[in-house]
């Protein structure tokens, strides 16, 4: 299915230009996926860049903030493997982040009573306070990025992105 933004020469964004260039080179291919995937990836990169600015101002990376946020939402300490699964990070990057956060006094590591070979991670009071300070700033930055989208458009976008994510997770 084609939309006005899929038509060559229509005014639009960087993804329209990419599709137009490919359409010129390979008119035999269906380029519709680029319209969705390209915009999701470009949007994600721009959102991450803005998010990184906000977090860096507070001495955090996105990965570190994700771990702190998981712990802030949790009602109990989490194992490193749970944190890795939730944040979609590799084991080495999770370990590195946890060591850094522990060294800064933002998380505590304790022995897991159910398995003495593993650890449980919890927030310290300082870690909780940092999340409580940074999270509203992060939300404000995200709201600013969405300022050009009406309430109704946001609702429709959430529905579309939910369907997209569900489709990807099923495949």
N, C-alpha and C positions, 0 to 999 in steps of 0.2 A: 504494500500500500504506500502510495507516494503522497507527500505533503508539499506545501508551498516551499518549505525550507529545503526539500530534496531537489527542487528544480534548479538546473544550472542558471547562474546569473542572479539568483535571488539574493537580496541583502540578508546578512545573517552574521554568524560568528565564525570562529576559526575552523570549526568542524565543517561548516558549509564549504569553506574554501578547500579543505582537504578532500571532501567528497567530490567537489567540482573537478579538482585536479585528477583524481582517480577516474572519474567518469570520462574525462577526456582521454586518458591513457587506456582504460579498460572498460569501455561501454558495455561489454558483455557480462560484467559482474553485477550482482545485486549488492549494493553498498549500504543498504538500510541499517545494518548492524553498526556501522561506523557512526551513524547518527545517534544511536543510544550509547554504545560502549565508549565512543570517543568523548561524548559529553560527560558521562559519568566519571571517566578517568581524569579529564581536564578539571572538572568541578572538584573532584577529590583532591587533586594536587593543589589547587588554589586554596581549598579549605584547610588542608594540612599546613600549607605555608603560613596562613594567617594564624592558625592554632599554634604553630610552633613559635611565632612571634610573641604571643600572649604568654605561653608557658616559659619561654626562655627568659622573659622579664622576671620570672619568679624562680629561675635556676632549675627548671625542669625540662625534660624532653617529653615528647608525646608518650613514648613507651613507659617512662617513669610515672607520668600522670595517670596513665591507664591502670597501672598496678595500684597506685594509691587510691584511685576512684573505686576500683573493685573492692579493695579492703574497706573503704568508707561505707560502701553499700552493704557489706557483709555483716551478718549478725554473729559470725564466729571467725576465728583465724582460718586462713587458707593455706593449702600446701603449695609449694612452688609449681607443681605440675598442674594444679587447678588454675593458678594464675596464668600459666603459659597457655592453657587451653582457652581460657576466657579472652586473653589479650591477643591470641593468634600469633604469639611470638615463639621463636625457637628456644630450646633449652639453654644454649649458651647466652643468648641475649637476655633471657629472663634472669639467669644467674648473675650476670654482670649488673643488670639494673638493681636487683635485690641487694647485692653487695654495696653498690653506691648509695642506695636509699638507707641501708642499715648504717653505713659509715657516717651518714649525715644525721642520724638519729630520727629518721622518719618512720622506720619500721623496726619491729623487734622480731627476732627469730627465736623460737623455742623448740624443744624436742617434742615430737608428736607422741602423746601417750599411747596411742594405738599402734605405733610402729616406731620404736626407738631409733631406727636408722634414718628416719625422715624428719623434716622440720615443719613447723607451722609458722606462718607469717601473720603478724597483726600490726595495725597502725599504732604508733605512739601518739601521745597527746599533741606533740609538735606536728606530726604527719596529718592528723585529723584537722588541726587548725589551718595548715597549709591548703589542704583540699577545700576546706570551707571558705577560704579566702579566694582561691583561684577559680573554683568551679563557677561562681556567678560571673566572673570576668570572661571565662571561656564561653558561657552561654550568651553573654552580651555580644561578644565578637561573632558568634555564629548567627545571632539574630540580625546583626548589622549586615552580614553577608546575604541574608535572605530578605532584606528590607525592600527590594524591588519586586517581591512576589506577594501578591495579595493573599489574604487568608484562604479564600476559596482555591486559589492555585496551589497553596501549600498543602491543603487537604488532598487535592487531586494528585500532587506530586508524591505525597506519602503513600497513597494507594498504589501508584505506579511503581515506586521504588520497592515497596513491599512485594509486589508481584514479581518484579525483576529479581530480587534477592531470593525469593522462594524458588523461582525457576532455576537460578544458578545453583542453589544448594541441593536441588533435586538431581541435577545433572552430574 
